[in-house]
């Protein structure tokens, strides 16, 4: 049984503890067939929507409770990485609609995604610009009452199965970051195609999207023209901390698996847990898990307490939790010996699942740049 004592830390209210128990209950009941990733994701979204688990992924009043989102991702990731993915994308894909959408845009999409009746995606990355969002080259040219989209997006989660995409393109109000805008795009538009499906070591629905003279109505614009960079960063500022929470969930599962292994596996007539070197690994893993949890929920609590931005706190949480989860899982694999690299074993699955979290929504090195800049700015500003 995973450690639940952290739920009594002062970061949480009774409602959060009730929510964590509800997510745990639903997570145990989810039916996941990993033989067909697309079908599995559709089924997971439908199951979680029917169970009410997707309600916190968006809101009509433009607010998120970040602790609620983090608790959900941590718990789901501990049970199944694809379930965590499906939950997360419902929030990330509609985050811009929650934060910047018109009442009509919210009314059209948010009830559907919360109910699990529509799948959402966030289309930001391009072949020539990953973390460098300001270098986006995809264009959206105004033509009367429409915009015409041309260009490609790649590594788009839920690409190929999503019903609605939040997409970012250059509208040219100014160079760099100030010339981007955000749009709501649907896959039925003429000129929108799935150029390629992408396979990874931990299967998820991923695709490259291609737009060729794809016409979208001007009322598909999210926020004001030229506001796209602000839209993207505002969404990532919320959901980056939830990536750290997912990594924490993976790490907790790895620690649980390792504890079960070393307390039952015998060597020279005694449990592995009796060996001091093994105890050293367990101690390191436990420290990494608790330290990650403190950073994750410090970030979430800070935002829920009214901070307008948590750029530094979220970056710290994502950097530490994802990097240390990799270390925790690696130690678990080592403690399992040959079974640790056997396909289908929980720790082997975790080993494949964790690696992507150190890359997407800002790679670890990018998080270091963010943290350094924020720290230097605070020092120079005397705060």
C-alpha positions in Angstrom: 0.0 0.0 0.0 1.4 3.3 -1.0 2.3 5.8 1.7 -0.7 8.2 2.4 0.7 10.1 5.3 1.7 13.1 3.1 -2.1 13.8 2.7 -2.0 15.1 6.3 0.6 17.7 5.5 -0.7 21.3 5.9 -0.8 21.7 2.1 -4.1 19.9 2.0 -7.7 20.5 3.1 -10.2 17.7 4.0 -11.7 18.0 0.5 -8.3 17.1 -1.0 -8.1 14.0 1.2 -11.6 13.0 0.1 -10.6 13.6 -3.5 -7.5 11.5 -3.2 -9.5 8.6 -1.8 -12.0 9.0 -4.7 -9.3 8.9 -7.3 -7.7 5.9 -5.7 -11.1 4.1 -5.8 -11.7 4.9 -9.5 -8.0 4.1 -10.5 -8.4 0.6 -9.0 -11.5 0.1 -11.1 -10.2 1.3 -14.5 -10.0 -1.3 -17.2 -6.9 -0.8 -19.4 -6.1 -2.9 -22.5 -2.6 -1.8 -23.6 -2.7 -3.8 -26.8 -4.3 -0.9 -28.8 -3.2 2.5 -27.4 -5.7 4.6 -29.3 -8.6 2.5 -28.2 -7.3 2.3 -24.6 -7.1 6.1 -24.4 -10.6 6.6 -25.7 -11.9 4.0 -23.2 -10.0 5.6 -20.3 -11.3 9.1 -21.1 -14.8 7.7 -21.3 -14.5 5.8 -18.0 -13.0 8.7 -16.1 -15.5 11.1 -17.5 -18.4 8.8 -16.4 -16.9 8.5 -13.0 -16.6 12.3 -12.6 -12.8 12.2 -12.4 -12.4 14.7 -15.3 -14.3 17.5 -13.6 -11.2 19.4 -12.3 -9.5 19.4 -15.7 -11.4 22.6 -16.7 -13.7 25.1 -15.2 -16.2 27.7 -16.5 -14.9 30.4 -14.2 -11.3 30.2 -15.4 -9.9 28.7 -12.2 -8.0 25.5 -11.4 -7.3 23.8 -8.1 -3.8 22.7 -8.8 -3.5 20.4 -5.7 -6.6 18.5 -7.0 -5.0 18.1 -10.4 -1.6 17.0 -8.9 -3.3 14.5 -6.6 -5.1 12.9 -9.5 -2.0 12.6 -11.7 0.1 11.2 -8.8 -2.5 8.6 -8.0 -3.3 7.6 -11.6 0.4 7.4 -12.5 1.0 5.1 -9.6 -1.6 2.8 -11.1 -1.2 3.2 -14.8 0.8 5.6 -17.0 -1.7 5.7 -19.8 -4.5 6.5 -17.4 -2.4 9.5 -16.1 -1.7 10.5 -19.7 -5.4 10.4 -20.7 -6.4 12.5 -17.6 -3.6 15.0 -18.1 -4.3 15.7 -21.8 -8.0 16.6 -21.0 -6.6 19.4 -18.8 -3.7 20.5 -20.9 -5.7 20.4 -24.1 -8.4 22.6 -22.8 -6.4 24.7 -20.4 -6.3 27.6 -22.8 -10.1 27.5 -23.2 -10.5 27.6 -19.4 -8.1 30.5 -19.0 -8.8 32.5 -22.2 -11.9 31.2 -23.9 -15.1 33.1 -24.6 -18.3 32.0 -22.9 -19.4 30.4 -26.2 -16.0 28.5 -26.6 -16.3 27.2 -23.0 -19.9 26.2 -23.5 -19.1 24.3 -26.7 -16.1 22.2 -25.4 -15.6 22.1 -21.7 -18.8 20.1 -20.8 -17.8 17.5 -23.4 -14.2 17.1 -22.3 -15.2 16.9 -18.6 -17.8 14.2 -19.4 -15.2 12.2 -21.4 -17.3 12.7 -24.6 -14.5 14.6 -26.5 -10.7 14.1 -26.4 -8.5 17.2 -26.2 -4.9 18.0 -27.4 -2.4 20.8 -27.1 -0.5 21.5 -30.4 2.5 23.7 -29.6 5.7 21.8 -30.6 7.1 22.1 -34.2 9.8 20.2 -36.1 12.2 23.1 -35.8 11.2 24.5 -32.4 10.7 22.3 -29.3 11.2 24.3 -26.1 11.8 27.5 -28.1 8.2 28.4 -28.5 9.0 31.9 -29.7 10.7 30.4 -32.8 7.4 28.9 -34.1 7.1 29.2 -37.9 3.6 27.9 -38.5 1.5 30.7 -39.9 -2.1 31.8 -39.5 -2.9 34.5 -42.1 -6.0 36.6 -41.8 -8.4 36.4 -44.8 -11.7 38.1 -44.2 -13.6 36.3 -41.5 -11.1 33.4 -41.4 -7.5 32.6 -40.7 -5.6 30.3 -43.1 -3.2 27.9 -41.4 0.0 26.5 -43.0 2.7 24.5 -41.3 3.4 21.5 -39.1 3.1 20.5 -35.5 4.9 17.4 -34.1 5.0 15.2 -31.0 1.4 16.2 -30.4 -0.1 14.0 -27.6 -3.5 12.6 -28.6 -2.6 13.5 -32.2 -4.8 11.4 -34.4 -7.6 10.7 -31.8 -8.4 14.2 -30.5 -11.7 15.9 -31.2 -10.4 19.4 -30.3 -6.9 20.9 -30.5 -5.5 24.1 -29.0 -3.1 25.2 -31.7 -0.5 28.0 -31.8 0.6 29.8 -35.0 2.3 32.9 -36.1 -0.1 35.8 -36.9 2.7 38.3 -37.3 1.7 41.2 -34.9 5.4 41.4 -33.9 8.6 39.4 -34.2 9.3 36.4 -31.9 7.0 35.6 -29.0 4.7 38.6 -29.5 3.6 37.5 -32.9 1.8 34.2 -32.0 -1.8 33.5 -31.5 -3.9 30.5 -30.2 -6.8 28.8 -32.0 -9.3 26.1 -31.4 -9.0 23.6 -34.3 -11.0 20.4 -35.1 -9.8 17.5 -37.2 -12.7 17.8 -39.7 -11.3 21.0 -41.2 -10.2 20.8 -44.9 -6.4 21.0 -45.1 -5.8 19.4 -41.7 -4.1 16.0 -41.9 -2.3 13.6 -39.7 1.0 13.4 -41.5 2.6 10.7 -39.3 1.9 8.7 -36.2 4.9 8.5 -33.8 5.9 5.4 -31.8 7.9 5.7 -28.5 9.3 3.4 -25.9 6.2 4.0 -23.8 3.3 3.9 -26.2 1.0 6.9 -26.3 -1.1 8.5 -29.1 1.4 10.9 -30.7 1.4 12.4 -34.2 2.7 15.0 -36.6 0.0 17.3 -37.8 0.1 19.1 -41.2 -1.9 22.1 -42.2 -2.1 23.1 -45.9 -4.3 26.2 -46.5 -6.5 25.1 -43.7 -9.2 27.7 -43.1 -10.5 28.3 -39.6 -13.1 30.9 -38.6 -11.9 34.0 -36.8 -14.0 33.1 -33.8 -11.8 30.1 -33.2 -9.2 32.6 -31.9 -8.4 32.1 -28.2 -7.7 35.4 -26.5 -6.5 38.4 -28.5 -4.3 38.2 -31.7 -0.6 38.2 -30.7 -1.4 36.8 -27.3 -0.5 33.2 -28.1 2.8 33.1 -26.2 1.0 34.4 -23.0 -1.7 31.8 -23.5 0.8 28.9 -23.9 2.9 30.0 -20.9 -0.1 30.4 -18.7 -1.3 26.9 -19.5 2.2 25.4 -18.9 2.5 27.4 -15.7 -0.4 25.4 -14.4 0.2 22.0 -15.8 4.0 21.8 -15.5 3.6 21.1 -11.8 1.3 18.2 -12.7 4.0 16.6 -14.7 6.1 16.5 -11.5 3.1 14.9 -9.7 3.0 12.2 -12.3 6.7 11.5 -11.9 6.1 11.4 -8.1 3.4 8.7 -8.7 5.8 6.7 -10.8 8.4 7.0 -8.1 6.0 5.9 -5.4 5.0 2.8 -7.3 8.7 2.0 -7.9 9.4 2.3 -4.2 6.4 0.1 -3.3 7.5 -2.5 -5.8 11.1 -2.4 -4.4 9.9 -2.7 -0.8 7.8 -5.8 -1.7 10.7 -7.3 -3.5 13.4 -6.8 -0.9 11.3 -8.0 2.0 10.3 -11.2 0.3 13.3 -12.1 -1.8 15.8 -14.3 0.0 19.6 -14.3 -0.3 21.8 -16.6 1.8 18.7 -17.4 3.9 17.8 -13.8 4.7 15.6 -11.2 3.0 17.4 -8.7 0.7 16.2 -6.0 3.1 18.7 -7.2 5.7 21.6 -6.1 3.5 23.0 -2.6 4.4 23.6 -1.7 0.8 20.0 -2.5 0.0 18.9 -0.4 2.9 21.0 2.4 1.6 19.1 2.2 -1.7 15.7 2.2 0.0 16.7 5.2 2.1 17.8 7.2 -1.0 14.5 6.3 -2.7 12.4 7.3 0.3 14.2 10.7 0.6 13.8 11.4 -3.1 10.1 10.6 -3.0 9.4 12.8 0.0 11.5 15.7 -1.3 9.7 15.5 -4.7 6.3 15.5 -2.9 7.3 18.6 -0.9 8.3 20.5 -4.1 5.2 19.4 -6.0 2.7 20.4 -3.4 4.6 23.5 -2.4 4.1 24.7 -6.0 0.5 23.6 -6.1 -0.3 25.2 -2.7 1.4 28.4 -3.7 -0.8 28.8 -6.8 -4.0 27.8 -5.1 -3.2 30.4 -2.4 -3.4 33.2 -5.0 0.1 33.5 -6.5 -0.4 34.8 -10.1 2.5 32.8 -11.4 4.5 29.9 -10.1 7.1 29.7 -12.8 10.0 29.1 -10.5 8.2 26.8 -8.1 6.8 24.6 -11.0 10.1 24.5 -12.7 11.9 23.3 -9.5 9.2 20.7 -9.0 9.3 19.4 -12.5 13.1 19.3 -12.7 13.6 17.5 -9.3 10.7 15.2 -9.4 11.3 13.9 -12.9 15.0 13.5 -12.6 14.8 11.8 -9.2 12.0 9.6 -10.3 14.3 8.3 -12.9 16.9 7.5 -10.2 14.3 5.9 -7.9 13.0 3.7 -10.7 16.5 2.8 -11.8 17.3 1.6 -8.3 14.1 -0.5 -8.2 15.1 -2.1 -11.5 18.5 -2.9 -10.0 17.0 -4.4 -6.9 14.8 -6.7 -9.1 17.8 -8.1 -10.9 17.0 -9.9 -14.1 13.3 -9.6 -13.4 13.7 -5.8 -13.5 14.3 -5.8 -17.3 11.7 -8.4 -18.1 8.9 -7.1 -20.3 5.7 -6.6 -18.5 7.1 -6.2 -15.0 5.9 -3.1 -13.3 9.4 -1.7 -12.8 10.3 -2.3 -16.4 7.2 -0.4 -17.5 8.0 2.4 -15.2 11.5 2.6 -16.6 10.1 3.3 -20.0 7.3 5.6 -18.8 9.5 8.0 -16.8 12.0 9.0 -19.5 9.6 11.2 -21.5 8.7 13.2 -18.5 12.2 14.7 -18.4 11.6 16.0 -21.9 8.1 17.1 -22.5 6.6 20.4 -21.2 10.2 21.8 -20.9 13.2 19.5 -20.7 15.2 19.3 -17.5 17.9 21.6 -18.9 15.3 24.2 -19.9 13.9 24.0 -16.3 17.4 24.8 -15.0 17.6 27.9 -17.3 14.1 29.0 -16.0 15.1 28.5 -12.4 18.4 30.3 -12.8 16.8 33.3 -14.5 14.1 33.6 -11.9 16.6 33.3 -9.1 18.9 36.0 -10.6 16.0 38.3 -11.3 14.8 38.0 -7.7 18.3 38.7 -6.4 18.8 41.7 -8.7 15.4 43.0 -7.8 16.1 42.8 -4.1 13.2 40.4 -3.4 
